[in-house]
């Protein structure tokens, strides 16, 4: 096997000066593929939340790309969670990648890192069961992040209000000191800090 064939969790070809934000889909009902009333409320609240979110320099983020896992027999929730935001931004949601195929999404971003995703701001909405593995394949390996990142090692099933922010330097490598997990404090039940998952 040549060195080029060895795949690590630290991507070598991520987009320069890009930021990727990861969220879980909003709250689910007892049955069905959609959102609960609380979930729809969160999806609606995300419109203002993400349009007013600022970067480390205090500038409002201009969203370039939106991704959500593909609708499935069990859940349309990732797409539905950011649909109101997409409408407000007049942007489409790329739903090409099923939940379990998150590595394909990472490979897509790597493949088009230079010509499409450099200097971009990307929002990804996914299922929490794959979220931290997705983040790790994007380069945010919790074993390499500083304690200040607040990065969780698990994502509890009852938690919906965490935002994972992944920053890349101008050479496409991870900016460890800027990569962070936060509690959105968007809804009344956003009471669990990401550090709880450590």
N, C-alpha and C positions, 0 to 999 in steps of 0.2 A: 504494500500500500504506500503510495507516495504521500508526501506531506500535504499536498493539495486535497487529498481524499479524506484527511482527518477533520471531522466536524467537531468544533468546540461550542460551548455555550456563549462565548464572547465573539459576536460577529465581527468580521474584519472589513465588511463592506457596507456598514450602515450609512445612511445619508448624513453628509456633513452639515453641522449647525442645525440639525433638525430636533424637534421635540415630539415625542409620542406620549399621549395621555390615554390611560386605560381606565375604563369603568365597567362595573358589572351592570347587567340589565336591571331595570327597576322591579319593584315588588310584584310577586305573582299571586294569582287567586288560588283558592283551594283546588280548582280544576280548570282545564282549558289552556289554550296556547297564548293567551293575551296577558294584559296587565290587570292587576287589581285596581280598585279606585285609588289606593295609596300609590301604586306604581304609576298610574296615569298622572297623578298629581306631581310625582317626581319628574316624569318625562316633561311635563309642561314647565316645571320650575327650572329645568335644565336650559330652557331657551334663554332666560336672562342670566342664569349662572355662567354659562359658557361664553355668552357674548360679552360678559363683564370680567371674565377671568383674566388676570394679568400675568405676565412673565416675571422673572426675577428682577428685571429692570423697571417694573411697574407699568409696562405698556400693555394695552389690551391685546389679546391674542386674536389674530386673524386666521380662521380655520381654513386650511387648504384641502384636507381630505377627511372623509368620514368612512369608517368601516364598521360593519356589524356581522356577526356570524350568520350564516344562511338560515332562513326559516326552515324549521323541521316539523316532523309530525307532532312533536311535543311542545315546541316553543317558537313563537315569533317575537319573543320579548326583546332581544337585543336590537333588532331593527325598530320595533315600536318605541323603544326607550329614547332613541335619538331622532325619530321621525319629526317631531315638532321642531327640533333645532334645525334639522335639514331644511324643512319648509321655510323657516325664518331666514336662513342663510342662502336659500335658493341653491342648495347643493345636493347632489345625489349621494346615496349611501351605497358603497360597494359591499355587496353581500355574496361575493363569489366563493367564500371559504367556509365550509361547515365547521362547527364547534371543535370537533376532534382533529381537524386538519389545520390547526393554527400554525404548524410549522410551514405549511405551504404559503400562508400569508407572510411569514417572516422571509421566506425565500423570495417571494415577490418583491418585498421592499428592498431586500439586498440586491436583487437583479436590476432594479430601476433606481438604485440609490443616487446615482449621479445625475441622470437626465431628468428625473421626475421629482424625487423626494428631497433632494438637498435643499436646505433652508426652509423646509416646510413645517407646518404644525398639523399633526395628525391625531384624530380622536378615534379610538377603537372601543366598541362596546361588545362584551363577550359574556360567556357564562363563567361563574366564579370557580367552578371545578377545574377549569383549564387556565384561569387567568394568571396565576403565578408562574406556571410553566411557560406560558406565552411570554411573560415579562422576562423570564430567565433566558429564553431563546433570543429575545431582543437585546440581550446583554446585561440586564439588571439581575445579576446573580447575587442573592442575598449574602452569600459567604464573602463577597468582595466589597459590599457596601458598608460605609461607616455607620456607627450607631445613630448618628443624627438623621440618617435617611428614614428612620422609623419604619423600615421595611418589614412587613409581616412574613412569617414562614408558613402560615396557614390563613385561609379565608373562611371564617365561620359562615354557616349557611344562613344565619339570620341577619347578616350584615350586608347592606346595600349601598352605604354612603361613603365608600373609600374611593379615592382618586390616586392612581399611580402615575407619577410624572417621570419620564425617562428622557434625559438630555444627552445630546451627542456633541462632541467637540468638532473643530473644523477639519479634523482628519477622520471623522466618522467613528471614533472610539467613544466609549461611555464617559460622560462627565460625572464622576462618582459623587462629587460634592453638591451637584445640582439635582441629582436623581433622588426623589423623595416620595413617600406615601403620606397622604393626609386624610383627615376626616373632613368631608365636605361641609358638615354642619348645615346641610341644606334643609333637611326635614326634622321634625321634632324628635324622631327616634334615632337620629344619627349621633348616638352617644358612645359608641365603642371606638377607641383609638386604635389605629393600625398596630401600635406596639403590643396590643393585647394578643395579636396573633403570633408573637414571637415565642 
